[in-house]
Structures are given as C-alpha cells and as structure tokens.
C-alpha cells in the first residue's frame, strides 16, 4: 500500500511563562555557639504553550498536529536547621518538608491532570579547621526533583506524527543523594597549596525515557516514547590541584586532575540497559615570568573516556585527547605588546575520518597610547591556519553520535579601544 505523506504546513507558536517565589527565614539563638533556623519557601510557576498547525493550501486547522498546553506548578517547603559554630569546628544539620502540586492539560477542553507529592529531605554540612591553615569539609544533601508535565501527561502528544510521546501519571519523585569530602591545605612559607575532593551521587527513581518502534492507528511504523522510573544510578568523582612555586614571583608549576566513574541505566527498545563510563583528565602547566616585560604560560593535558555497556549493543571504542597549549606576551618599548597563543590537539577513537589533529594559532600586536595607557590600537589575526575544528561525542538511549564542527574562525581585525575614567 502506498501513502502520500507530503504536506505543506503553517505553524504558529505562542509560549509564555510566569513565576514567583517567596522566602522567609527566622533565626533563634540558643546559646553563644548555636542557633536554630526556620525557613519557609514558596514558589509558583505558570506555563502556557500553544502550537497551531494549518494546511498551507486550504488554511484548514490540523488538530492532530496542534497542541494546547496549560500547567501550573506550586511548591511549598519548610526547613528546620540547627547551626553550631566555634573557632575550629562548625556544622549545620537540617530537615526539609517539601510539598509539590502540579495540574495541567494538553488539549483544549481536555481532562485536567493533577499530581500532589510530599517528601522529606535532610542535609548535613560540617567544616573543620586543622593546624597549618588546613581545612576539611563534609557535605551531604538530599534533593528532590519532580517529573515535568509532559512526562506525567497520559494524553498522547502527536504533534510530530513520527514520534509520539505518552507520559506516565504514576511516576514517582526523583531523589538525588549528593555528598562529598573536600580538603584544602597551604604551606605559607613555601607558598605550596593543595586542594582535593571526593564526591558521590546516587539517583533513586530517576525518570528515564523508554523509546521504541511501534505502529500508529494507520499501521505505520513510528517512534514512541514513554517514561519510567529507574533506581541504582550513581557516580563517583575525585579531583585535585597542586600549585608549587619554583622561583618566587617568577616561575610556578600547577598539576591538576579529575577522575570519575558513572553508572547509568536507560531503555533501548523496551529493554533496560546499563552503561559504565570512566573519565579522567590530567594536566600540567607552568607560569614563566622572568621579567616584567615577558609572560609565558605553556601547558599539556590528556583526557580519556571509556564507555562499557552490559550488552553488546554499542561500540566500546574509547576516545582520548592530548592537548598542547601555550600563550604569552612580550612588551617592547613600554607601549608595544606582542600577544600569541598556540593550541595543538591530537584526537583518537572517534568515527572514521574524524580523528583529526587541528592546530590553532592566534596572534596580535598592539600599541598603547597616553600616559595611563588608556588607548589601545590593536591588529589581530584569529585562527591563522584556518583549523578551528572541534570534536565531541554524545550518547543517548539508542545512539552514539560523533560530531565534527569546523567553525569559520579565521579573520583579521583592526580595532581601537579607549578607556574613559580615572581609577585609583
């Protein structure tokens, strides 16, 4: 059977939203070192979205492709928290009660859908001041996230005939458990500083899209999306930064890195799948300032990403990037300044024909006028080699997309700027 699916349309969209929020806090001292806080929060959001579709030939209204969305969201919360503070130790323990109410409809004259929920959310913050200017901090927060109206609305949204969206009114509130431990230390005499952190995230009843192929009432293949709750997703992240002066006010070295492990679940053709993602990045940079008239900042960084799936639905090819950077300036005759930057990327693991190694060079020369150097005449060239290429990978429930973007960035610019005003 053959069907003619060609249609010329005129689409009119009208979207607006209105929001308001109110917050009130009362503090009651319980002693010299402790306080009790009572906080009330109220927020309201009203959203209107109209999409009217007409046939471009006879100007007839196409009801099946149009949509009329009205929904309001009201959230009220009350938090009670206890604060204790002294010179070397302070902490805050709180408990919030959150009441949420949502109502709305998708069709003109359609049935109004309502949802009300109540959740308890604790939070803890503690900070210790250790000897030798060291600090240690712990934080735990329990956050709630309500499903959106399109995720809850059971009326099929057929504004895109090839992709039907049907909400689930039985979705539960998503609970996010977030916590971490952070450290900061500094050796004042040697001016060495160290910062590090370890954090975790756990998601309970996360709302996930279940996208699959189905048949519409006419027997045509379409893509259909429904929503379900998934629990068990989590993430672990650690990072650090170490700054070491080599020669005071002239040379320094900075070493930093971050590492993360994330497990996430999704649906593919109505089957629950899971992926594990490993990311790490390491960088090393130097600051070189041997004199007032020269500045140089070279760096090298390496990043790696590996995705592993519980099933063999996707390729497990990792991606990596090695980046060499340098930037600096040289001053001549007090007013003439030459600036430059260099960026070399080496990419690996992307799709066929995408593992390019672009080089980006930017140069400029400027002359500063007047006693306070408030006037600047600058001639600059951007992306000298015309290789402004960026690569990125995005992973969805049923696809992995490697994207290559080559932005036109090479240009020559002559400019003059004048700073007006006196600053002391």
C-alpha positions as CSV (number, residue, x, y, z in Angstrom):
1,X,0.0,0.0,0.0
2,X,1.3,3.5,-0.9
3,X,0.6,6.6,1.1
4,X,1.3,10.2,0.2
5,X,3.0,11.8,3.2
6,X,3.8,15.2,1.6
7,X,2.1,18.1,3.3
8,X,2.8,21.8,3.4
9,X,2.2,23.4,6.8
10,X,2.0,26.7,8.5
11,X,2.9,26.5,12.2
12,X,2.2,29.2,14.8
13,X,3.8,29.0,18.3
14,X,3.0,31.0,21.4
15,X,4.9,30.3,24.6
16,X,4.9,32.2,27.9
17,X,5.6,31.5,31.5
18,X,5.1,33.3,34.8
19,X,7.0,32.6,38.0
20,X,7.1,34.0,41.5
21,X,9.0,33.0,44.7
22,X,8.9,33.9,48.4
23,X,11.3,33.1,51.2
24,X,11.2,33.9,54.9
25,X,13.8,32.9,57.5
26,X,13.6,33.2,61.3
27,X,16.7,32.7,63.5
28,X,16.5,31.9,67.2
29,X,19.8,32.0,69.2
30,X,20.1,29.0,71.5
31,X,23.5,30.0,73.0
32,X,26.8,31.7,72.2
33,X,27.7,29.0,69.7
34,X,24.4,27.6,68.4
35,X,21.3,28.8,66.5
36,X,18.0,27.4,65.3
37,X,16.8,28.5,61.8
38,X,13.3,28.2,60.4
39,X,12.9,28.8,56.7
40,X,9.7,28.9,54.6
41,X,9.9,28.8,50.8
42,X,7.0,29.2,48.3
43,X,7.3,29.1,44.6
44,X,4.8,29.2,41.8
45,X,5.2,28.7,38.0
46,X,2.6,29.0,35.3
47,X,3.3,27.8,31.8
48,X,1.3,28.3,28.6
49,X,2.4,26.7,25.3
50,X,0.3,26.8,22.1
51,X,1.2,25.2,18.8
52,X,-1.3,25.7,16.0
53,X,-0.8,23.9,12.6
54,X,-2.7,24.8,9.4
55,X,-2.6,23.4,6.0
56,X,-0.8,25.9,3.8
57,X,-3.0,25.2,0.8
58,X,-6.6,25.5,2.1
59,X,-5.8,27.1,5.5
60,X,-7.6,24.3,7.4
61,X,-6.7,23.7,11.0
62,X,-4.9,20.3,11.7
63,X,-6.0,19.3,15.2
64,X,-3.9,16.1,15.4
65,X,-0.6,18.1,14.9
66,X,-1.5,21.0,17.2
67,X,-1.2,21.2,20.9
68,X,-2.5,23.4,23.7
69,X,-0.6,23.0,26.9
70,X,-1.6,24.7,30.2
71,X,0.0,23.7,33.5
72,X,0.8,25.2,36.9
73,X,3.4,24.1,39.4
74,X,3.2,25.1,43.1
75,X,5.9,24.1,45.7
76,X,5.9,24.8,49.4
77,X,8.7,23.8,51.8
78,X,9.6,24.3,55.4
79,X,13.2,23.7,56.7
80,X,14.3,23.5,60.3
81,X,18.1,23.6,60.8
82,X,20.5,23.7,63.7
83,X,23.8,25.6,63.5
84,X,26.8,25.2,65.7
85,X,29.9,27.3,65.3
86,X,33.2,27.6,67.1
87,X,36.7,28.6,66.1
88,X,37.9,25.3,64.7
89,X,34.7,23.4,64.1
90,X,31.2,24.2,62.8
91,X,28.3,22.2,61.5
92,X,24.7,22.5,60.2
93,X,22.0,19.9,60.3
94,X,18.7,20.4,58.7
95,X,15.5,18.7,57.7
96,X,13.0,20.0,55.0
97,X,9.5,19.0,54.2
98,X,8.6,19.7,50.6
99,X,5.0,19.7,49.2
100,X,4.5,19.9,45.5
101,X,1.3,20.3,43.4
102,X,1.0,20.2,39.6
103,X,-2.0,20.4,37.4
104,X,-2.5,20.9,33.7
105,X,-3.9,19.7,30.4
106,X,-2.7,19.1,26.9
107,X,-5.8,19.6,24.8
108,X,-8.5,22.3,24.6
109,X,-11.3,21.1,26.7
110,X,-9.3,18.0,27.7
111,X,-9.2,16.3,31.0
112,X,-7.1,18.1,33.7
113,X,-4.4,16.0,35.2
114,X,-3.3,16.6,38.8
115,X,-0.4,15.4,40.9
116,X,0.5,16.0,44.6
117,X,3.5,14.8,46.4
118,X,5.3,15.3,49.8
119,X,8.9,14.4,50.5
120,X,11.4,14.8,53.4
121,X,14.9,15.9,52.6
122,X,17.8,16.0,55.1
123,X,21.1,17.9,54.7
124,X,24.4,18.0,56.7
125,X,27.3,20.4,56.5
126,X,30.4,20.2,58.7
127,X,33.8,22.0,58.5
128,X,37.0,21.5,60.5
129,X,39.9,24.0,60.7
130,X,43.1,22.0,61.1
131,X,46.6,23.1,62.1
132,X,48.8,24.8,59.5
133,X,46.0,26.5,57.6
134,X,44.3,23.3,56.6
135,X,40.5,22.8,56.1
136,X,38.3,19.8,55.8
137,X,34.7,19.9,54.8
138,X,31.9,17.3,54.5
139,X,28.6,17.8,52.8
140,X,25.5,15.7,52.3
141,X,22.3,16.9,50.6
142,X,19.2,15.0,49.7
143,X,17.4,16.8,46.8
144,X,14.1,16.1,45.2
145,X,13.1,16.6,41.5
146,X,9.6,16.4,40.3
147,X,8.7,14.9,36.9
148,X,7.8,17.5,34.2
149,X,4.2,17.8,32.9
150,X,5.0,16.2,29.5
151,X,6.5,13.2,31.4
152,X,3.3,12.9,33.5
153,X,0.6,13.6,31.0
154,X,-1.1,10.4,29.7
155,X,-2.7,12.1,26.7
156,X,-0.6,11.1,23.6
157,X,1.3,14.1,22.1
158,X,1.2,13.5,18.3
159,X,2.4,17.0,17.2
160,X,5.2,15.0,15.5
161,X,3.4,12.1,13.8
162,X,6.6,10.1,13.5
163,X,7.5,10.5,17.2
164,X,4.6,10.1,19.7
165,X,5.1,11.0,23.3
166,X,3.0,9.5,26.1
167,X,3.5,10.4,29.7
168,X,3.2,8.3,32.8
169,X,0.9,9.7,35.6
170,X,2.3,7.1,38.0
171,X,5.9,8.4,38.0
172,X,7.5,8.9,41.4
173,X,9.5,11.8,42.6
174,X,13.2,11.5,41.8
175,X,15.5,11.6,44.8
176,X,19.1,12.7,44.4
177,X,21.6,11.9,47.1
178,X,24.7,14.1,46.8
179,X,27.7,14.2,49.2
180,X,31.4,14.9,49.3
181,X,34.6,15.4,51.3
182,X,36.8,18.4,50.4
183,X,40.3,19.3,51.6
184,X,42.4,22.4,51.3
185,X,45.9,23.0,52.7
186,X,48.7,25.5,52.2
187,X,52.3,25.8,53.4
188,X,52.7,29.6,53.9
189,X,56.5,29.7,53.9
190,X,56.8,27.8,50.7
191,X,53.5,29.0,49.2
192,X,52.6,25.5,48.2
193,X,48.8,24.9,48.1
194,X,46.9,21.6,47.7
195,X,43.2,21.1,47.1
196,X,41.4,17.8,46.7
197,X,37.9,16.4,46.8
198,X,35.9,13.2,46.6
199,X,32.1,13.3,45.9
200,X,29.4,10.8,45.2
201,X,25.9,10.9,43.7
202,X,23.1,8.3,43.9
203,X,19.8,8.6,42.0
204,X,16.6,7.0,43.2
205,X,13.6,6.8,41.0
206,X,15.2,8.8,38.2
207,X,12.8,9.4,35.3
208,X,14.1,7.7,32.1
209,X,12.7,7.8,28.6
210,X,11.7,4.4,27.1
211,X,11.9,4.9,23.3
212,X,10.9,2.1,20.9
213,X,9.4,1.4,17.5
214,X,5.6,0.8,17.3
215,X,2.7,1.1,14.9
216,X,0.3,4.0,14.8
217,X,-3.5,3.6,14.2
218,X,-3.0,3.5,10.5
219,X,-0.4,0.7,10.7
220,X,2.6,2.9,10.0
221,X,5.9,2.5,11.9
222,X,6.5,5.4,14.3
223,X,8.9,6.1,17.2
224,X,7.1,6.1,20.6
225,X,8.5,7.5,23.9
226,X,7.1,6.6,27.3
227,X,8.6,7.3,30.8
228,X,9.5,5.1,33.7
229,X,11.4,5.3,37.0
230,X,14.8,3.7,37.3
231,X,16.9,3.4,40.5
232,X,20.5,2.5,41.1
233,X,22.3,5.1,39.0
234,X,25.4,6.5,40.8
235,X,28.6,8.5,40.2
236,X,31.9,8.9,41.9
237,X,34.2,11.9,41.2
238,X,37.6,12.9,42.6
239,X,39.8,15.9,41.7
240,X,42.9,17.6,43.0
241,X,45.1,20.6,42.3
242,X,48.7,21.2,43.4
243,X,50.4,24.6,42.9
244,X,54.2,24.7,43.6
245,X,56.2,28.0,43.2
246,X,59.6,27.2,41.7
247,X,61.1,30.7,41.9
248,X,59.1,33.3,43.9
249,X,57.0,35.6,41.7
250,X,58.8,34.3,38.5
251,X,58.2,30.6,38.0
252,X,55.5,28.2,39.2
253,X,54.0,24.8,38.4
254,X,50.4,23.6,38.6
255,X,49.4,19.9,38.5
256,X,45.7,19.0,38.4
257,X,43.5,16.1,37.6
258,X,40.0,14.8,37.9
259,X,38.6,11.2,37.7
260,X,35.0,10.0,37.6
261,X,33.1,6.8,37.3
262,X,29.4,6.8,36.4
263,X,26.8,4.1,36.1
264,X,23.6,5.0,34.3
265,X,20.6,3.0,33.2
266,X,18.4,3.5,30.1
267,X,15.9,1.8,27.9
268,X,16.6,0.6,24.4
269,X,13.6,-1.0,22.6
270,X,11.8,-1.6,25.9
271,X,14.9,-3.4,27.4
272,X,16.6,-2.0,30.4
273,X,20.3,-1.4,29.7
274,X,23.2,0.0,31.8
275,X,26.4,1.7,30.9
276,X,29.6,2.4,32.9
277,X,31.6,5.4,32.0
278,X,35.2,6.1,33.1
279,X,36.6,9.6,32.6
280,X,39.9,11.0,33.7
281,X,41.9,14.1,32.8
282,X,45.4,15.1,33.8
283,X,47.1,18.4,33.2
284,X,50.5,20.1,33.8
285,X,51.1,23.8,33.4
286,X,53.9,26.3,34.1
287,X,53.9,30.1,34.7
288,X,57.0,31.8,33.4
289,X,57.6,35.4,34.2
290,X,61.4,36.1,34.3
291,X,60.8,39.8,33.9
292,X,58.1,42.4,33.8
293,X,58.1,42.6,30.0
294,X,57.6,38.9,29.3
295,X,54.9,36.4,30.2
296,X,54.7,32.7,29.0
297,X,52.2,30.0,30.0
298,X,52.7,26.5,28.5
299,X,50.6,23.5,29.4
300,X,49.9,19.9,28.4
301,X,46.7,17.9,29.2
302,X,45.4,14.4,28.4
303,X,41.8,13.2,28.7
304,X,40.4,9.7,28.3
305,X,36.8,8.4,28.2
306,X,35.7,4.8,28.1
307,X,32.1,3.5,27.9
308,X,31.3,-0.1,28.7
309,X,27.8,-1.5,28.2
310,X,26.2,-4.5,29.9
311,X,25.2,-5.7,26.4
312,X,26.9,-5.6,23.0
313,X,24.5,-3.1,21.5
314,X,27.2,-0.4,21.1
315,X,30.8,0.0,20.3
316,X,33.1,0.3,23.2
317,X,35.8,2.2,21.4
318,X,37.3,4.7,23.9
319,X,38.1,8.3,22.9
320,X,41.2,10.3,24.0
321,X,42.7,13.7,23.5
322,X,46.1,15.1,24.0
323,X,46.4,18.9,24.0
324,X,49.4,21.1,23.9
325,X,48.9,24.8,24.7
326,X,51.0,27.9,25.0
327,X,50.1,31.6,25.4
328,X,52.1,34.7,26.3
329,X,53.1,38.2,25.5
330,X,56.2,40.3,25.1
331,X,56.4,44.1,25.7
332,X,58.7,46.3,23.7
333,X,59.4,50.0,24.5
334,X,56.9,50.0,27.3
335,X,53.9,50.5,24.9
336,X,54.3,48.0,22.1
337,X,52.9,44.5,23.0
338,X,53.0,41.3,21.0
339,X,50.5,38.5,22.1
340,X,50.2,35.0,20.9
341,X,48.5,31.7,21.6
342,X,49.0,28.1,20.3
343,X,46.8,25.1,20.6
344,X,47.5,21.6,19.2
345,X,45.1,18.8,19.6
346,X,45.6,15.1,19.0
347,X,42.3,13.1,18.9
348,X,41.8,9.4,18.9
349,X,38.8,7.0,19.0
350,X,36.2,9.0,17.1
351,X,34.4,7.8,13.9
352,X,36.1,7.1,10.6
353,X,37.7,10.3,9.2
354,X,37.2,12.3,12.3
355,X,40.4,11.7,14.3
356,X,42.0,15.0,13.2
357,X,44.8,16.9,14.9
358,X,43.9,20.6,14.4
359,X,46.3,23.4,15.1
360,X,45.0,26.8,16.2
361,X,47.2,29.9,16.3
362,X,46.1,33.4,17.3
363,X,48.4,36.5,17.0
364,X,48.1,40.2,17.8
365,X,50.2,43.3,18.1
366,X,49.1,46.4,19.9
367,X,50.3,49.8,20.8
368,X,49.2,51.6,23.9
369,X,48.8,55.4,24.0
370,X,48.8,58.1,26.6
371,X,50.5,58.2,30.0
372,X,48.0,55.9,31.6
373,X,47.9,53.5,28.6
374,X,44.1,54.0,28.3
375,X,44.1,54.0,24.5
376,X,45.0,50.7,22.6
377,X,45.3,50.2,18.8
378,X,45.4,46.5,18.1
379,X,45.9,44.4,14.9
380,X,45.0,40.8,15.4
381,X,44.6,37.6,13.3
382,X,42.5,34.8,14.6
383,X,42.9,31.1,13.6
384,X,45.9,31.8,11.4
385,X,45.8,28.2,9.8
386,X,42.0,28.0,9.5
387,X,41.8,24.8,11.5
388,X,39.2,25.7,14.1
389,X,37.8,22.1,14.4
390,X,36.1,20.7,17.4
391,X,35.1,17.1,18.1
392,X,32.6,15.8,20.6
393,X,30.6,12.6,21.4
394,X,27.1,12.4,22.7
395,X,25.4,9.2,23.9
396,X,21.7,8.8,24.0
397,X,19.4,5.9,24.8
398,X,19.7,4.3,21.4
399,X,22.6,6.1,19.6
400,X,26.2,7.3,19.8
401,X,26.9,10.4,17.8
402,X,30.3,11.8,17.0
403,X,30.1,15.4,15.8
404,X,32.7,17.4,13.9
405,X,32.3,21.1,13.7
406,X,34.5,23.3,11.6
407,X,33.6,26.9,12.5
408,X,34.8,29.7,10.2
409,X,37.2,31.5,12.6
410,X,40.0,33.0,10.5
411,X,39.8,36.7,10.3
412,X,41.9,39.9,10.5
413,X,40.7,42.6,12.8
414,X,41.9,46.2,13.4
415,X,40.5,47.8,16.5
416,X,40.9,50.8,18.8
417,X,39.7,51.0,22.3
418,X,39.7,53.9,24.8
419,X,39.2,53.6,28.5
420,X,37.4,56.6,29.9
421,X,37.6,57.3,33.6
422,X,40.0,57.5,36.5
423,X,40.8,54.6,38.7
424,X,42.9,54.8,41.9
